[in-house]
Amino acid sequence: MANTKSAIKRIRASERRRRYNQVHRSRARTFVKKTRSLIAAGQLEDAEAMARQAISALDKAAQKGVIHKNNAARRKARLMKQLNQAKQQVA
């Protein structure tokens, strides 16, 4: 347990940041997971719409500093690669 006032304050601040970050991280993960499940199910039109939401959520998380911008870029690239491969297999 923290002994000093400054350490106690840091614990409070860390908890606030953790809760704030968790919202944005979870939102991005949810959209990515939904997109991947739609791709696996073969519903490519719905997956494309969900991918747009996932990209938006990842960009917002990166903008707010929840995840690194390169991390967001990597996740978007992998998601779009998966979607485009699924489209090519159907065509």
RAGIVEN-V539280 format. One record per residue. N is the residue number from 0. PHI is phi as a letter, one per 20 degrees, with the letter a starting at -180 (* if undefined). D_CENTER is the distance of its C-alpha to the mean C-alpha in Angstrom with 2 decimals. Layout:
# RAGIVEN-V539280
{{N;PHI;D_CENTER} {N;PHI;D_CENTER}}
This chain:
# RAGIVEN-V539280
{{0;*;32.67} {1;f;32.63} {2;d;36.11} {3;e;35.84} {4;f;34.80} {5;f;32.34} {6;f;30.65} {7;f;30.46} {8;f;28.91} {9;f;26.29} {10;f;25.39} {11;f;25.04} {12;f;22.93} {13;f;20.61} {14;f;20.21} {15;f;19.47} {16;f;16.74} {17;f;15.27} {18;f;15.24} {19;f;13.82} {20;f;10.89} {21;f;10.35} {22;f;10.03} {23;f;7.22} {24;f;5.26} {25;f;6.62} {26;f;6.16} {27;f;2.64} {28;f;4.14} {29;f;7.15} {30;f;7.08} {31;f;6.50} {32;f;9.14} {33;f;11.27} {34;f;11.44} {35;f;12.55} {36;f;15.02} {37;f;16.42} {38;f;16.98} {39;f;18.74} {40;f;20.77} {41;n;21.86} {42;e;20.85} {43;f;19.85} {44;f;20.45} {45;f;18.14} {46;f;15.51} {47;f;15.92} {48;f;15.47} {49;f;12.33} {50;f;10.98} {51;f;11.90} {52;f;9.95} {53;f;6.68} {54;f;7.85} {55;f;8.88} {56;f;5.92} {57;f;4.47} {58;f;8.21} {59;f;8.80} {60;f;6.84} {61;f;8.79} {62;f;11.77} {63;e;12.01} {64;n;12.00} {65;f;9.41} {66;c;8.24} {67;f;10.83} {68;f;11.18} {69;f;12.27} {70;f;9.36} {71;f;7.20} {72;f;10.42} {73;f;10.86} {74;f;7.84} {75;f;8.96} {76;f;12.44} {77;f;12.26} {78;f;10.94} {79;f;13.66} {80;f;16.13} {81;f;15.83} {82;f;16.36} {83;f;19.22} {84;f;20.86} {85;f;20.94} {86;f;22.54} {87;f;25.08} {88;f;26.09} {89;f;26.87} {90;f;28.80}}
